[in-house]
Amino acid sequence: MSLRRASLVLVATTVTALGFWLGRDAEERRELLQPPTPDTPEFYMERFSLTVTGPDGLPRHRIDGERMEQYQLDGSSRVEAPVMVLFRPDSPPWTLISEQGWVSPAADEVQLLGAVHMARPESAEEPPVDIHTRDVTVWPEPQTAQSEAPVEVRSPHYRVNGTGLRADLQSSTLE
């Protein structure tokens, strides 16, 4: 009788353990199959550099950053500490640095969020330009930018403070 009772206890314990294990496994599979939320990254990169070239193979712009996450639901990307460089033929590039960034799914719009520093170094034809503002939207093609925030523009020949900025960075025209 005690052998029969021991066998029964062993079978009951085994069935209980197996049920618990299968239940946990099913719960883990259910978590994997849940639909993505807006905050679910599809992939990420850390300490990255992404260069876009034109049809001629020359670089058009580059984005460096500490971390980039691309999101499943809309294809947009968030960037921590982005540094965007817009290359210009026969002229020094513009460099734009911000705290955070957002890149549209088609990568045709970049929002530089928080404090933004824009700089163009001196060349034989142009003096250096240094711009401080916030929340700048950049369109990599045709290399234009816009902000509605207060802005300070500095160059050796002038200093301008105002609200709002429209910039054609290809021709270095600022409004």
Contacts in CASP RR format, 6 or more apart in sequence:
PFRMAT RR
TARGET T0000
AUTHOR 0000-0000-0000
METHOD contacts of the structure
MODEL  1
MSLRRASLVLVATTVTALGFWLGRDAEERRELLQPPTPDTPEFYMERFSL
TVTGPDGLPRHRIDGERMEQYQLDGSSRVEAPVMVLFRPDSPPWTLISEQ
GWVSPAADEVQLLGAVHMARPESAEEPPVDIHTRDVTVWPEPQTAQSEAP
VEVRSPHYRVNGTGLRADLQSSTLE
36 42 0 8 1.000
36 72 0 8 1.000
36 73 0 8 1.000
37 73 0 8 1.000
38 71 0 8 1.000
38 73 0 8 1.000
38 74 0 8 1.000
39 71 0 8 1.000
40 71 0 8 1.000
40 72 0 8 1.000
40 73 0 8 1.000
41 69 0 8 1.000
41 70 0 8 1.000
41 71 0 8 1.000
41 72 0 8 1.000
42 70 0 8 1.000
42 71 0 8 1.000
42 72 0 8 1.000
42 75 0 8 1.000
43 69 0 8 1.000
43 70 0 8 1.000
44 67 0 8 1.000
44 68 0 8 1.000
44 69 0 8 1.000
44 70 0 8 1.000
45 67 0 8 1.000
45 68 0 8 1.000
46 66 0 8 1.000
46 67 0 8 1.000
47 65 0 8 1.000
47 66 0 8 1.000
47 67 0 8 1.000
48 64 0 8 1.000
48 65 0 8 1.000
48 67 0 8 1.000
48 68 0 8 1.000
49 62 0 8 1.000
49 63 0 8 1.000
49 64 0 8 1.000
49 65 0 8 1.000
50 62 0 8 1.000
50 63 0 8 1.000
50 64 0 8 1.000
50 68 0 8 1.000
51 59 0 8 1.000
51 61 0 8 1.000
51 62 0 8 1.000
52 59 0 8 1.000
52 60 0 8 1.000
52 61 0 8 1.000
52 62 0 8 1.000
52 107 0 8 1.000
52 140 0 8 1.000
53 59 0 8 1.000
53 60 0 8 1.000
54 60 0 8 1.000
58 87 0 8 1.000
58 89 0 8 1.000
59 87 0 8 1.000
60 86 0 8 1.000
60 87 0 8 1.000
60 140 0 8 1.000
60 141 0 8 1.000
61 84 0 8 1.000
61 85 0 8 1.000
61 86 0 8 1.000
61 87 0 8 1.000
61 140 0 8 1.000
61 143 0 8 1.000
62 84 0 8 1.000
62 85 0 8 1.000
62 87 0 8 1.000
63 79 0 8 1.000
63 82 0 8 1.000
63 83 0 8 1.000
63 84 0 8 1.000
63 85 0 8 1.000
63 103 0 8 1.000
63 110 0 8 1.000
64 82 0 8 1.000
64 83 0 8 1.000
64 85 0 8 1.000
65 79 0 8 1.000
65 80 0 8 1.000
65 81 0 8 1.000
65 82 0 8 1.000
65 83 0 8 1.000
66 80 0 8 1.000
66 81 0 8 1.000
67 79 0 8 1.000
67 80 0 8 1.000
67 81 0 8 1.000
68 77 0 8 1.000
68 78 0 8 1.000
68 79 0 8 1.000
68 80 0 8 1.000
68 103 0 8 1.000
69 77 0 8 1.000
69 78 0 8 1.000
70 76 0 8 1.000
70 77 0 8 1.000
71 77 0 8 1.000
71 78 0 8 1.000
74 105 0 8 1.000
75 105 0 8 1.000
76 102 0 8 1.000
76 103 0 8 1.000
76 104 0 8 1.000
76 105 0 8 1.000
77 102 0 8 1.000
77 103 0 8 1.000
78 100 0 8 1.000
78 101 0 8 1.000
78 102 0 8 1.000
78 103 0 8 1.000
79 100 0 8 1.000
79 101 0 8 1.000
79 102 0 8 1.000
79 103 0 8 1.000
80 100 0 8 1.000
80 101 0 8 1.000
81 98 0 8 1.000
81 99 0 8 1.000
81 100 0 8 1.000
82 96 0 8 1.000
82 97 0 8 1.000
82 98 0 8 1.000
82 100 0 8 1.000
82 101 0 8 1.000
82 110 0 8 1.000
82 112 0 8 1.000
83 95 0 8 1.000
83 96 0 8 1.000
83 97 0 8 1.000
84 95 0 8 1.000
84 96 0 8 1.000
84 97 0 8 1.000
84 110 0 8 1.000
84 112 0 8 1.000
84 138 0 8 1.000
85 93 0 8 1.000
85 94 0 8 1.000
85 95 0 8 1.000
85 96 0 8 1.000
86 93 0 8 1.000
86 94 0 8 1.000
86 96 0 8 1.000
86 138 0 8 1.000
86 140 0 8 1.000
86 143 0 8 1.000
86 169 0 8 1.000
86 170 0 8 1.000
87 93 0 8 1.000
88 94 0 8 1.000
88 143 0 8 1.000
88 169 0 8 1.000
88 170 0 8 1.000
91 123 0 8 1.000
91 125 0 8 1.000
91 126 0 8 1.000
91 172 0 8 1.000
92 120 0 8 1.000
92 121 0 8 1.000
92 122 0 8 1.000
92 123 0 8 1.000
92 126 0 8 1.000
93 120 0 8 1.000
94 118 0 8 1.000
94 119 0 8 1.000
94 120 0 8 1.000
94 143 0 8 1.000
94 169 0 8 1.000
94 172 0 8 1.000
95 118 0 8 1.000
95 119 0 8 1.000
95 120 0 8 1.000
96 112 0 8 1.000
96 116 0 8 1.000
96 117 0 8 1.000
96 118 0 8 1.000
96 136 0 8 1.000
96 138 0 8 1.000
96 145 0 8 1.000
97 116 0 8 1.000
97 117 0 8 1.000
97 118 0 8 1.000
98 112 0 8 1.000
98 113 0 8 1.000
98 114 0 8 1.000
98 115 0 8 1.000
98 116 0 8 1.000
98 117 0 8 1.000
98 136 0 8 1.000
99 113 0 8 1.000
99 114 0 8 1.000
99 115 0 8 1.000
100 112 0 8 1.000
100 113 0 8 1.000
100 114 0 8 1.000
101 110 0 8 1.000
101 111 0 8 1.000
101 112 0 8 1.000
101 113 0 8 1.000
102 110 0 8 1.000
102 111 0 8 1.000
102 113 0 8 1.000
103 109 0 8 1.000
103 110 0 8 1.000
103 111 0 8 1.000
104 110 0 8 1.000
107 140 0 8 1.000
108 139 0 8 1.000
108 140 0 8 1.000
108 141 0 8 1.000
109 137 0 8 1.000
109 138 0 8 1.000
109 139 0 8 1.000
110 137 0 8 1.000
110 138 0 8 1.000
110 139 0 8 1.000
110 140 0 8 1.000
111 135 0 8 1.000
111 136 0 8 1.000
111 137 0 8 1.000
111 138 0 8 1.000
112 135 0 8 1.000
112 136 0 8 1.000
112 137 0 8 1.000
112 138 0 8 1.000
113 135 0 8 1.000
114 134 0 8 1.000
114 135 0 8 1.000
115 132 0 8 1.000
115 134 0 8 1.000
116 131 0 8 1.000
116 132 0 8 1.000
116 133 0 8 1.000
116 134 0 8 1.000
116 135 0 8 1.000
116 136 0 8 1.000
116 147 0 8 1.000
117 130 0 8 1.000
117 131 0 8 1.000
117 132 0 8 1.000
118 129 0 8 1.000
118 130 0 8 1.000
118 131 0 8 1.000
118 132 0 8 1.000
118 133 0 8 1.000
118 136 0 8 1.000
118 145 0 8 1.000
118 167 0 8 1.000
119 128 0 8 1.000
119 129 0 8 1.000
119 130 0 8 1.000
119 131 0 8 1.000
120 126 0 8 1.000
120 128 0 8 1.000
120 129 0 8 1.000
120 169 0 8 1.000
120 172 0 8 1.000
121 128 0 8 1.000
122 128 0 8 1.000
126 172 0 8 1.000
127 155 0 8 1.000
127 156 0 8 1.000
127 157 0 8 1.000
128 155 0 8 1.000
128 156 0 8 1.000
129 153 0 8 1.000
129 154 0 8 1.000
129 155 0 8 1.000
129 172 0 8 1.000
129 174 0 8 1.000
130 153 0 8 1.000
130 154 0 8 1.000
130 155 0 8 1.000
131 151 0 8 1.000
131 152 0 8 1.000
131 153 0 8 1.000
131 154 0 8 1.000
131 165 0 8 1.000
131 167 0 8 1.000
131 174 0 8 1.000
132 151 0 8 1.000
132 152 0 8 1.000
133 147 0 8 1.000
133 149 0 8 1.000
133 150 0 8 1.000
133 151 0 8 1.000
133 152 0 8 1.000
133 164 0 8 1.000
133 165 0 8 1.000
134 147 0 8 1.000
134 149 0 8 1.000
134 150 0 8 1.000
135 147 0 8 1.000
135 148 0 8 1.000
135 149 0 8 1.000
136 145 0 8 1.000
136 146 0 8 1.000
136 147 0 8 1.000
136 165 0 8 1.000
137 145 0 8 1.000
137 146 0 8 1.000
137 147 0 8 1.000
138 144 0 8 1.000
138 145 0 8 1.000
139 145 0 8 1.000
142 168 0 8 1.000
142 170 0 8 1.000
143 168 0 8 1.000
143 169 0 8 1.000
143 170 0 8 1.000
144 166 0 8 1.000
144 167 0 8 1.000
144 168 0 8 1.000
144 169 0 8 1.000
144 170 0 8 1.000
145 165 0 8 1.000
145 166 0 8 1.000
145 167 0 8 1.000
145 169 0 8 1.000
146 164 0 8 1.000
146 165 0 8 1.000
146 166 0 8 1.000
146 167 0 8 1.000
147 164 0 8 1.000
147 165 0 8 1.000
148 163 0 8 1.000
148 164 0 8 1.000
149 163 0 8 1.000
149 164 0 8 1.000
149 165 0 8 1.000
150 161 0 8 1.000
150 162 0 8 1.000
150 163 0 8 1.000
150 164 0 8 1.000
151 160 0 8 1.000
151 161 0 8 1.000
151 162 0 8 1.000
151 163 0 8 1.000
151 164 0 8 1.000
151 165 0 8 1.000
152 159 0 8 1.000
152 160 0 8 1.000
152 161 0 8 1.000
152 162 0 8 1.000
153 159 0 8 1.000
153 160 0 8 1.000
153 161 0 8 1.000
153 165 0 8 1.000
153 174 0 8 1.000
154 160 0 8 1.000
165 174 0 8 1.000
165 175 0 8 1.000
166 174 0 8 1.000
166 175 0 8 1.000
167 173 0 8 1.000
167 174 0 8 1.000
167 175 0 8 1.000
END
